[in-house]
Amino acid sequence: MIKNLFALVAAAGVLATACAAPAAPKADGVLQVVATHSILGDLVKNVGGDRIALLVLVGAGGDAHTFEPTPQDVAQIAKAELLFENGLEFEGWLDDAFAAADSKALRVAVSEGIELLAVAEEGEGHADEAVDDHAAEDGDHHGEVDPHIWQSVSNWILAAKNVRNALVQADPANAAAYEANAAAYIAELEKLDVEIFTQANALPAIRRVLFTSHDALGYFAARYGFEVAGAALASFSTEAADPSAAEVAELVQAIKAAGVPAVFTENTHNSQLLGQIALEAGIRLAPELYTDALGEPGSAGETYLKLMRSNIAAITGALSE
């Protein structure tokens, strides 16, 4: 259905004028930039500052796994000069939308150069072994490579550098501004990384065990010394169907065997399933984590810096009780 909608939009010629010009900074010096999801948009905003006009396709609280672009989204992609994406098939809808827009934008995958983690085989928990990024390019896809790279702050520092480099290349007249913005933001990220390590290390290693809605915390666990015991949705994608009653019973037993004191729901998920599992396992449902999207403005997860601080506070608080 989505592909047919894109085809109708393109055939109607709605985007022809928008796609005619090559990607280059506008006469007023403001670069037209699109970011695919809210966490990435926050990064691009911090590096681009007031030298870019930024549109974020999947906003706060939105799930990029299940997002369905509208004709208006396609039109915005057509107007973009730079399009920042996570890559690693996190935005499974993007290739079709980009093709329908006949966009001339330069696509920049901020995951470039980041050491990737593989998804485990079913029943093996989370695999924290590294994956060669060239292998990912040669055929690995969502479900084989974990796309949730921002859950490690060190990864997000590399992503910030990728954003900076792309902006400088596209708009060299404002290179100094992008470089200064990136340096200031990276300093904040480095401070955040130390804070998370400090809080994680204060928690006994035996209690650093996570059970969540879906498997989004692999990079967090690998970076900060946690173990991912399991997820209610046995997939990196939130598109997976809810488990059956028998599968829920298995999850409850797995949680009891792992000895975790709490399970964590996520801001892009309905907490009902995890609440049921926690009740049957006799443990608590921990405060919500921000995993795949920023929180709404005014929330504890309204920016990436706040999101990560909120998550580590929720995790250490729940697991220390």
N, C-alpha and C positions, 0 to 999 in steps of 0.2 A: 504493500500500500504506500509506504513512504517513497519507494523508488518511482512508483507511478505518479505520485504527487510532484516529485522533483521534475520528472519528465514533462509533465503538463506545464509547470512553471517555465521551464526552459523553452518549450515549444511555443509558448505564447509570446516569447520575446520580451518578457518583463525585464530581464537582466541584461539585454544586449547593450544598452548604453553604458550601464555601470561597469561592464567588463571590457569596454573598448580601450581604455587607457592603460598603459603599462604601470607597474608598481613603481612609484617614486614619491618623495615627500610632496605634499600639497604646496601651493604657492604661499600659503600663510605659515608654512613651516611645521604644521601639525600632522604627524604621521597617523594614518588610519589603521588601527590595530584591532584584531579580534583575538580573544583568548577563549578556549573551549569551555573551561569550567571555573568555578568561583575561587578555588584555592590557587590555581594558576593565575587567574585574573588579579588576585591580590599581589602576587609576586611581580607581574608585569607592571602593575600600577606603581609599585614602589620603585622600580628601576626606571620606568618611563617618565614618571612625574607628569608635569604639565606640558611636556613636549609631545605627548601623544593624545589621540582621541581613542579611548578604549571602549570596546563593547565585549561583554562576557555573555556567551551563549547560554550556559547552564548556570543559573544564579544560585544564591545562597539557599541551602536546603535542598537543592535539586540533585537528582541522581543521574550522573552522566552515563551510567550503564544502560538506563532505560529511556533516556531522552529521545524525543522525536522532533527533529527540526521542522519549523513551519516555513512557508514560503517567505515570510519576512526575515527569518534567520538566514535563508539562502541568499536573499538580496543583500543582507549585511556582509556575508562572506564575499559576495561579488565585489563589494566596494572596498574590501580590505587591501592594504598594501603588505601587511605582515599578518600571518595567522600563527599564533602560538598554540601548540597542542602538547599533550602529555606524551603521545606516542604509545607504543607497545599495545596497540589495539584497545586502549582504554576508552576511546571515543569510536565505537564500532560503526557509528552512523556517519562519520565525518567524510570518508572517501566519496560516498554517494552525494552528500550535500555539496562538497567541493566541486565535483564533476558537474552537477546540475547548475551550479553558479557560473561555470566556465571561468572561474576566478583566476586572476593573474597574480594573486598574492603569493609571497614567498612563505612556504610552510616551514615552521621551525619546531622540531621535536625537542623539548627541553630535557628529555631523558638521555640525549646523546652523551656518551662518555661515562654514564653512571654504571657501576657494577650491579648487574641485575640478579634477582633471585628467581629460582625456578619454583613452580608449583609442585607440590608433592603428588605422588600417585595416591589414588583414593585409599583412605584408611591409614595413611602413613603420617598424618599430621602435616605441619608446614615444613617445606624444604627450604633450608637456609643456605644451600650451596649456591655459589655464583654461577651465572650464565654468561657466556661470551656474547657481547652485544652484537657482534657480527652474525652470530647464529640466530639471534632474534630477527635481524634484518632478512636472513635467508630463509625464513619460514616459520619461526616460532610465532605464536599468536596468543591472544588473551586466553587464559586457561592453561598456558604452559609457562608463561613469564608473568611474574607479579608486577602489575603496573603501578602500585601504590607507593611510588618512589618518595613522595614528600613526607612519609612517616619517619624518615631519617633526616634530621636537620642537615647532616653533612651532604646528603644528596641534594637537598634544596639549595645549598650553597653553590653546588655545581650547576644546578638549573638556573640560578641567578646569573651566573657567569655566561651561560648560554644565551639568556635573554639580553644581557648587556651587549654581548658580541654581535648579536643579530641586529639590535637597534643601532649600534654604531655603524655597522656595515650599510644598513638601509638609509641612515640619516647622519652622515658624517659631520654635517654642520653643527649638530648638537651632541657630538661625541663626548665633549667634556662634561656635559650635564649628565649623560647616561652613566659615565664612568664614576662621577662623584656620587650619584644616587646609589649605584650598585655597591660602591665601597661602604657607604653609610649603612645600607641595609645588610650587607654581609657581616658587618661588625655586630649588628643586632642578632643575626642568626648565630654567630659564633658564641655570643653571650648566652643565647637560649640553649645551645647544645650543651654547654657546661652546666647550666641549671638543671637540665633533664638528667644528665649523668649523676649529678650530686643527689638529686631526689631518688633516682633509681638505686643508687649504691647504698642509700640509707635503708633500703628494704632488704631483708635477708634473702639470699639467692633462692632458698627453697620456696619462698612465697612469690617469686616472680613468674607466675604462670597465668596465662591469659586464655579466657574462653569468651568469644564474641559472637556477634550476629553473623558476619561473614569474614572471610580470611583477608583482612585488610592491614594487619599489623605486623606482617613479616619483616619489613625493613626496620620498624620500630624495635621489634624483638631482637633482631640481629645486632642493631647498633647499641642498644642499651642493656643487653644482658637478660632478656626475658625469654620464656618459652611459650609458644602458641600451642595450647593443648587441643584446641578444636574450634569449630564454628558451627552454628546452627544451620547455616546454608553452606553446604560442602562445595563451595566454589568461590573464586575471587569475584565473580559477578553476582550482583543482587538480582539478576534475572532468573536465578535458579528457583525452582518450585519449593514451597515450604515442605519440610519433611513430613512423612506419614506418621501415624501414631506409633508404629513399630520403630521407626527411626528416632522419634522423640524419646522413646523408652531407652534406646541404645545411647542416645546423647546423655540422658540422665545418668545412666550407669557409668559412662565415660567420665562425666564430671565428678561423680562420687569417687571413682578410681583415681582421678587426678588430684583430688583433695583440695580443689580451689574453693576459696571462701565466697566468691562472688562471680557472676557473669556480667558481661558488659553489652548493652545495646548501643546502637549508633544513631546519629541524628537523621540519616536518610532512611531509616527502617522503622517499621511498626514494632514497638517493644512488647506486644502481646505474646508473641511466641517465646521470647526469652523469659518473660515473666512466668509463663507456664512451666518452662523448663526449670527455672530457679526454684519455683514453688515445689515442684515434684522432687527436686534434688535436695531440698531443705537448706538452701543457701540464699543469699540476698541478691537482688537485682541491683547492680551498681549504677551510679550516675551515668548518664548518656555521654558517649564519646563522639567527637567530631572526626569522622574518618574520610568520607568521600566528598565532603562539601563544607564550606563555611557555614556558620550559624547566621541567623538573621541579624540585621543591625541592632546593636544594643545587647546582644547575647554574649555569653562567655567565649563564643567561637567566631566572633565577627571578623577577625583577621587571622592570618596564619600564626602569628606570634601568640595571640591569645588562645587560639585553638590548641596549640601544642602545650601551652602552660596549663590550660584547663584539663587536657587529657592526662598529663602526668600527675596532676593533683588528684584527679578522680581515680586513676589506677593505683597510685601508692596509698591513697586513703582507704580504698576498698580492700586492698590486699594486705594491709597492715592490721586490720581488725580481727 
